[in-house]
Amino acid sequence: MPPGWLDELGEFLAIPSVSADPGHAGDVRRAAEWVADWVRRMGGDADVREDGRLVAGEIPGPADAPTVLVYGHYDVQPPDPLELWESEPFAAEVRGEWLYARGVADDKGQLWMQLKAIESLAGEGALPVGFRIACDGEEESGGDAIVRFLDADRGAVDACVVFDGWMKRRNRPELVLATRGLVALDVEVRTGERDLHSGHYGGTALNAIHALAQALTALMPVDGRLPEPLRAGVAPPTAEELGGWRELPPGSEELERVGAVPLDSKAADEFYLRAFAEPSVDVTGIVGGKPGLRNTTLVSRASAGVTIRVAPGQDPEMVAAAAERLLREGLPAGATLETQTHHTPPAVLPQDTDAVRLAREAFRRVFGAQPLLVRAGGTLPVLAALARRGIPTVMAGLALPDSHTHSPNERMLLETFPLGVAAARETYRALGNDLGVEG
């Protein structure tokens, strides 16, 4: 990395802006101020809003230039478990060809690439577009400040550029055209007034953990496909999409890379179809009884967290209702069920836009390879808001599957930082030249 870059990025990474932990609310605000101060140094205006959960700003460009919205998030996942880190999570450290720190890949490092690209163009007196900055301080905790901002905003935006996520192969960029949505369910099952002695009542009274497990089974896939009520509305991939996905690393390689056991015999062959274009269900936690203690209790109350990744084309409210219906149908007689749900819609971005065409060429010039057009299996709430606005959007991910995002020892290849800055510069310049400004 060029001199000074590591120190500047390290300062940003050192802020423990963990949005899921209320104890770090002040740190989230500090990270927001860091971004806002950066915008102001570029000659722009920026406000920290909603107690640090949002930064909104503008950097003026040439007269009559198009306006590009820059998005990224400055909050990060918790660093736990700390004992698995080989260095301090919030102290950037270079080891070999990698830079290690929480947030370096998701998403502070990638947001910084965009900010650095704007700074370099401004330093040359060559801003090709005007910039609007809308950055998020609660992406990792499911907040909606950025969505509410975009839904209410009426400012001019000709295109949006987002750097967040992965490319499957080193220096083979990908542009994301769709993401899955998310339905999160908190499920509680009750089978009696209180816990009971299993010696007296075992085999005669319902156990809430057993009842919960029986209900959850109704959501599970068979032969790699969820029950049909959970698949309603799935938009199948086009032949062009399927052709592009065949250029990605084999599914068997992706599973082996992370030490995962395939779900079934077809999982590797259908890896991208399932991860990009099908819904999926995961039980994220079960609580009941006295975990860790050997005891003889018949449990009367148990709960679970369930997430459903909603495929493009699906309505998350309909999926949530179908999931609750299946759970109730699977519950044994006499047990009661309560649920709470939260959902984020999937996003489908048009690929036949000038912004995508120009970005593909810009990335090709920098990386020497034409970016693949893919979907993403994850959920990014801002994309659905951008799609509702009809804003042409370029979403690129520059981390790798080996970047350990959301895990200890998160890292980013050092070589990616100058490449990412160059790709952002080229994209902004291409947008400026083709959408209305001579460079």
N, C-alpha and C positions, 0 to 999 in steps of 0.2 A: 504494500500500500504506500502511496506517496507520503512524504513527511508531513506530520501534523494530523493526518486523517485518523490515525488510531487514537490519538489523545482526545480528539473531538468526539469521536464515536464512543470512546470509553467513558467520557463524562456523561453522555446520554444513558448508556447502559448501566452506569453506577446507581441510577435512581431506581429503587425497588418498587416500581409502580404496579403493585399487585392489586388489581381492581376487585378481586373476589374477597379480599381480606379488609374489613373496615378499618383495621389498625394501620393500613397503608394508604388511607384516603389522602393524607397530606402529601405522600410521595407521588400519588397519581396527579395531584395538582401541580407538584414541582415539575413533573415530566411535561405537563401541559404548558406550564410557563416556559420551559426550555424550548418547546416548539414555537410558542408565540414570540419569544425573544428572537429566535432565529429569523422568523418572518419580518419582524421589525427591522433587524439589521440589514435585510435585503431591500429596505425602503418601502416595505408594505405596512399594512395595518393588521392587527390580530387581536382577538378577544378570547379570553378563557371564560367559558360558559359552564353553567350547571355544575358549579363547584369542582371544576377540573375534568368533567366527563366529556368535554367537547372543546376543540379549538377551531375557530372560524376566522379566516383572514383573507386578504387580497394583496397581490403584488401587481401593480399596473404594468402593462406591456405597451407596445407601440399603438398608436391610434388606429382604430378599425381592425386591430388584430383579433383573432378568435380567442376565446377564453377556455382554458383547460383547468378542470377541477382536479386537485391532487388529494388522494385519500390514502391514509395509513393509520395504524393504531399504535399508541404509545404505552398501552397497558400490557402487562405480561402475566403469564401463569405463575402460580406459587412455585418456589424452587424445591419444595419437599419431594422426596426425602433427602435431606441435606447430606447424610452420610455417604450417599452414592456419588456426590460431586468430587471430582479430582482437583478442583480449584474453587475459589470463592465464587458463588453464583453471580454476584453483582460486581465483580472485579474482572474486567476483560483481560484475558490471558491468551497469548499466542503459543501454541504447541504444534510444531510441525507446520503443515500448510493450513491449519485451522485457527480461527479465532473463537474462543469459548466465552460464553456469558449467557445468562438468562435474557431472552429477548433479542439476541443477535440475529436469529433467523426469523423469529415470529414476535413482533414485526418491526422492532425498532431499527434493526440493521437495514431492512428493505425500505422503510420509510426514509431513513437517513440518505439512502442512495438518491431518492428523488429530490430531497432537499439540497443535497450536494450538487446535483446536476443543475438545478436552478441557480445556485450560488455561482457556479463556474460560468454559466451563460451571462449572468448579471455582471460578473467581474470583467467579462469581455465587452460589455456594453452591447450584447447581442441577444437580449430576450426576444424570442420569436413570437411569443403569445403573452397574453395576460394570464395570471394564475389566480385561482381561488383555492384556498386551503381549507379542507374540512377533515379534521383528524379526530380520532375516537379514543376515549379513555376508558371504555367499558366493553370493548369487543369480546374480551376473554370471560366476561361475567354475564353476558347476555343482555346488556342494557340497550335501551332504544333511543338514547339522546340523538345519535347521528341520524337515525331513521326519521324521528320527529322533525329534526332540522331540515332534512332534504324534502320531506313532504310539505313543509310550510314555506320553503324557500322559493322565491320567484326571480332570483338573480339569473343573469345570462350564463349559460354553460354550453359550449359547443362539443366538448368531449371530456371524458374523465379517464385518468390513468391511476391504476391501483397496482402496487407491488406487494404481493402477499401470497404465500403458498410455495409450492414446489415445482421443480422440473425433475422428471424421473431420471434423466441421464445428465451427466456433467456436460455443461455448455451446449445442451440441446434444449433451447427455450420452448415454452408452451404458453399459449394464450387460452384462457378459460372462457368458455361461452355459456356455461350453465353450472349452477351449483344445486346441491340438494338442500331442502329445507329441514326443519327439525320440529318434532313434537316431543316435548318432555312431559312425562306423567309421573306424579307422586302417587303411589298406590298404597292404601292401608286396608288390611283385612282383619276383621274381628270375629272370633268364634265363641266368645263367652264373656262373662262378667269379670273374671279374674283368672290368673294362672292356677293350675291344679297339680296335685301330686300324681305323677304318671303311674305309680303303683296302684292307686285306687281307681284312676279313671282312664289310663292308657288302654286303647283298643275299644273304648266305649264313647269317648267324647272327641269332637273335632279338635285338631291341632292347627292353629292359625298358620304356622310355617308350612305345613303340608297343604293346607287350603290355598295359600298364596302360590306355592309351586305349581299346583294343579291349574290355577287360573292363568299363570304366566305361560304355561305350555300351549295355551290356545293361540298365543301370538307367534309361536316359533315357526321357522320355515320348514317346508318339506321339499326335498330335492332342490334346495337352493332358492325356492320361491316362497314368499310370505303368503298367508291366506288371502284369497282374492279380495275380500273387503278392504284389505290394507294396500292393495295394488290398484285400486280404482283410479283411473285417469292417467296412468303412466304413459308418458310420451316416448315411444320407441326411438332409438337413434337412427339417423339417416345412414344410407350406404356410405356417404362421404365420411361421416364420423367414424363408422366402423373401420373404414380403410385406414384412417389416421391412427386409430387406436392400435391397429396391428403393427405400427411402427414403434410403439412403446415397448419397454422391456417386458418379457413374458411374465404372466401372473405368477408362475412358479418361482421366478427370480425375485419378484417383489415380496412374496410371502417368506421365502427363505432368507432374504436380506434382513428381515426384522425378527427372525426366529419364530414365526407364527406357524401353527398347525392348521392346514386347510380345513374348512368347515365340512366339506364332503368331497367326493371324487371329481366333481365338475368345477370346484371352486377356482382352481388355477386357470383352467381354460376360459372360464367366464369372468375372470377377475375384473376387467374394466367394465363389462356390461353391468355387473352387480354393483360395483363401486360408484359408477357414474350415473346409471340410468334405471336402477331398481331401488325400491325402498329396502331398508334393513332395520332390524330390531335388536337392541342390546339392553340387557338388564345390567345396570351400572352399580347396583348395590342392593343387598337384602339385609334387613335388620330384624331380629326377633330373638326372644329368649335371653340367654346370658352367654354371649359369644366368648370363647376362651376358657370357660369354666365347665368342668364335668359336673353335670347335675341331672336330676330326674324330674324335670318339670314339663308339664303339658302346657304349651304356650297359648295364650288367648289373643295375642295381638302381634301382627307382623307387618312390615312395610317394605316397599321396594321402590327403587328409582328405575324408570324405563325410558329410553330414548328411541325414537323412530326417525331415521333419516328419510325424508320425504322426497321422492323423485320429481324431476321436472315434469310439469303437467298436472301434478296432484294438488288437491286442496287440503291444506293441513288441518282445517277444522273438520272436514269430512273424515280424514284419517284418524284424528283424535276420537271422534264419535264412534267410528268403527272399532277402534282398539278397546274403548270402554265397553262396548257391547260384547265383544269377544271375551273380555275378561269376566264379565258378569255371567255369560253363558258357560264359561269354564269353571266357575266357582261352585263348590259342592253346596247342596241345599243346607240352609241354616246359617251359613257364613254371610257376613255383610261386607260390602266393599265401598270405600270412599276414594275418590280421585281428585287431583288438582292437575290442571294442564297449563302449559305455556308452549306457544308455537311460533315459529318463524317460517315464512313461505320460501319455497325454492325460487330460484331466479333463472330466467332464460334471456340471454343477451343476443341481439341479432348479430350475425357474422358478416352480413353483406353491407357493412358500413365503411365509409372512407377511413374512419379512425382505425379500424382493425386492419384494413389493407395497408395503410401507411405504417402502422406499428409493425406488421410482419416484415415489411421491407427494411425498416429501421433496425430491428433485431437481427435480421439476416446479415446486414452490413457489419454489425458489431461482432456477432458470434460465428459468422461464417456458415450458418445453417438456418434453413427456413423453419420458423416456429411451427410446431404442431398445434392444431386446434383441438382442444379437449374439453371435457367437463371436469368438475371437481366433486368429489364425494362429500366434502365438508360443507359447512354452512357459513355464509358471510352475510349478515343482515343488510349491510349497506347495498349489496348488489340488487336485492329486490326493490329497494327504494329507488335506485338509479334506473332500473328497468321500468318502474312505474312512471318515472319522469320522461322516459324515452331518450335518455342521455346516452349517446354512443360511448361505449366503455371498453377500455383496454385493460385487461387484468392479466398480469404476468407474475409467476412465482419463480424466485431465483434460489431458494433453498433446495436442498437435496433430501431424499428419504433418509440419508445418513446424517442429517443435521440434528437429530434428537429433539425435534420440537415437542414441547409439552413434557419433556423428560429431563432427567439430570444430564449434565454435560452437553447442553445445547451448544451448537457450533455452526459456523459458516466458513466456507472456503475463503481464504484471503483473496484469491484471484478473482472472486466474484464481485468484490466491491468496485474495482475500476471498471469491470465489464458492465455492471449494473448502472453505474453513473453514466457511462458512455451510451448505453441503450436508452436511458431516460432522455439524455440530451438529444440523441438522434430522433427519438419519437417526438419530442416537443418541436424540434426544428421542422420535421416532416409535416406535423399538424399545422404549424404556422405557415409554411410555404404553400401547402395544398389547400388549406381552408380559408385563405384570404390574405396572407401577408407575404410579401416578397422578402426572402432571407438575405 
